[in-house]
């Protein structure tokens, strides 16, 4: 067996001691206090769910971003659309000439995410056919599933599906297909699908974390009509998982430790506070 010198043993022992010292020190490094969350919430006075996603790090300067959507607050320029009554012109085959225009009346809609909605409604083309439909609108895309109904013989129906892209001004263009007479295809256009709602992403300006509570603030981007440049202050409390019925969120436009005037009742998602 090879002999190990006393010098070698001393070096090995010294290295082991160094690892033992360095290991616990590295493992014990304090993580950056932070809060993070993605929640849906109801707010008094607004019929639809609001959406809040954020990361806020207690660093100098603070780091993180806030993404917020309020579907009941119209705000041009956000790129997030809610459908209103819209006219949908259908062209058949490769000919781009509009053959029929349905006036589509949206009777209900609900947010499905920070930037998307699902909707239903009824319509008519004034050419002897009516419609019922459901669809989605969000992230630059439009989909529609429509039942074509013969007004003089309601038992005669056909199924149509359509997909399209939403332009920045709210117009939509796309293609459709149905099962009438063995199946048809064509294109469609919508001059204006609806209106834009309040949605923005903003960097966190300050963050403070203590125990289960965290405070952070930011400034609404300058391009948001009527609200650009406004400072918003949030207080969140991590009440456990899941967020609904446990976590609390409140906000206002005055810097304080609370209470804030606006309460968000968390209905989905979760937030966490790491102090």
Rosetta blueprint (number, residue, H / E / L):
1 X L
2 X L
3 X L
4 X L
5 X L
6 X H
7 X H
8 X H
9 X H
10 X H
11 X H
12 X H
13 X H
14 X H
15 X H
16 X H
17 X H
18 X H
19 X H
20 X H
21 X H
22 X H
23 X H
24 X H
25 X H
26 X H
27 X H
28 X L
29 X L
30 X L
31 X L
32 X L
33 X L
34 X E
35 X E
36 X E
37 X E
38 X E
39 X E
40 X E
41 X E
42 X E
43 X L
44 X L
45 X L
46 X L
47 X L
48 X L
49 X L
50 X E
51 X E
52 X E
53 X E
54 X E
55 X E
56 X E
57 X E
58 X L
59 X L
60 X L
61 X L
62 X L
63 X E
64 X E
65 X E
66 X E
67 X E
68 X E
69 X E
70 X E
71 X E
72 X E
73 X E
74 X E
75 X L
76 X L
77 X L
78 X L
79 X L
80 X L
81 X E
82 X E
83 X E
84 X L
85 X L
86 X E
87 X E
88 X E
89 X E
90 X E
91 X E
92 X E
93 X L
94 X L
95 X L
96 X L
97 X L
98 X E
99 X E
100 X E
101 X E
102 X E
103 X E
104 X E
105 X E
106 X E
107 X E
108 X E
109 X E
110 X E
111 X E
112 X E
113 X E
114 X L
115 X L
116 X E
117 X E
118 X E
119 X E
120 X E
121 X E
122 X E
123 X E
124 X E
125 X L
126 X L
127 X L
128 X L
129 X E
130 X E
131 X E
132 X E
133 X E
134 X E
135 X E
136 X E
137 X E
138 X E
139 X L
140 X L
141 X E
142 X E
143 X E
144 X E
145 X E
146 X E
147 X E
148 X E
149 X E
150 X E
151 X L
152 X L
153 X L
154 X L
155 X L
156 X L
157 X E
158 X E
159 X E
160 X E
161 X E
162 X E
163 X E
164 X E
165 X E
166 X E
167 X L
168 X L
169 X L
170 X L
171 X L
172 X E
173 X E
174 X E
175 X E
176 X E
177 X E
178 X E
179 X L
180 X H
181 X H
182 X H
183 X L
184 X E
185 X E
186 X E
187 X E
188 X E
189 X E
190 X E
191 X L
192 X L
193 X L
194 X E
195 X E
196 X E
197 X E
198 X E
199 X E
200 X E
201 X E
202 X E
203 X E
204 X E
205 X E
206 X E
207 X E
208 X E
209 X E
210 X E
211 X L
212 X L
213 X E
214 X E
215 X E
216 X E
217 X E
218 X E
219 X E
220 X L
221 X L
222 X L
223 X L
224 X L
225 X L
226 X L
227 X L
228 X L
229 X L
230 X L
231 X E
232 X E
233 X E
234 X E
235 X E
236 X E
237 X E
238 X L
239 X L
240 X L
241 X L
242 X L
243 X L
244 X L
245 X L
246 X L
247 X L
248 X E
249 X E
250 X E
251 X E
252 X E
253 X L
254 X L
255 X L
256 X L
257 X L
258 X L
259 X L
260 X L
261 X L
262 X E
263 X E
264 X E
265 X E
266 X E
267 X E
268 X E
269 X E
270 X E
271 X E
272 X E
273 X E
274 X E
275 X L
